[in-house]
């Protein structure tokens, strides 16, 4: 079902998607409008029993027993934690086990899924959207910072006239490149976050459908994904580079024009954690799907334990602050700690 459809649109004709169809095929378990019902009955590949939908909505659908295909499971084995039919009660496999009505077990499942639904709506989805907003703010700060740094570089270049024009262009090119890398990385992270939000919304729709379902077997198979979806990714700390000007002689110009002082951010760490996230097996109800109008990441992710722990530690951290630094030397960027750049000599 398209996630853009509301939970009120659960009942649709199976063939033409007409809202609130009046008929249902008891054999195929599908809803039909009056027009499509005639076409469905003409399909002789199997038998059909088309009845008013009101007769179907009041009847519960019990799952078929895996061991006795002719019987439906109306009981629940508390020892094996599986549905069971009347024949299973007297079987050797379930000897001495405790049984309760399957409907009672399903009601417990529905109560648990209702709590999950509330958490998805009131907390998890809101947190993911807030994270998306912080990413947009970071991108805006990067754009503003790019203008400020370029102005500082240009002003310093004009002070030294033609002698520094080539160095000015190189420096501007480097900062634009770093800016583009960070914008690209944040955009990629933003898409991942949008995909996570989409999956949460799909999960909400799936749980809403489950609440309206009469299929007890489907309800019994429900598994909560709230723990998985509630793992908010860690805040990304993107630094804003600054340009530091030095008083230099013409002889020192090429080597000591200036430098960027910019601490490294969380983008590389986030990429590594994202790969761990992708490698974990997807489990639980409402597994993520990819629609044609979305641009999903390479593979569907599930956040790793390391990423969730980091998210807990950094949840209150300002998204604009950074650890470690990247400094500029003529013609390249260099991580501090790998090799220390030469200090500017004063003229």
Secondary structure by P-SEA (a helix, b strand, c coil): cccccccccccccccccccccccccccccccccccaaaaaaacccbbbbbccaaaaaabbbbbccccccccccccccccccccccccccccccccccccccaaaaaaaaaaaaaaaaaaaaccaaaaaaaaaaaaaaaaaaaaaaaaaaaaaaaaaaaaaccccaaaaaaaaaaaaaaaaaaaaaaaaaaaaaaaaaaaaaaaaaaaaaaaacccaaaaaacccccccccccccbbbbbbbbbbbbbccccccccccbbbbbbbcaaaaaaaaaaaaaacccccccccccccccccccccccccaaaaaaaaaaccccccccccbbbbccccccccccccccccccc
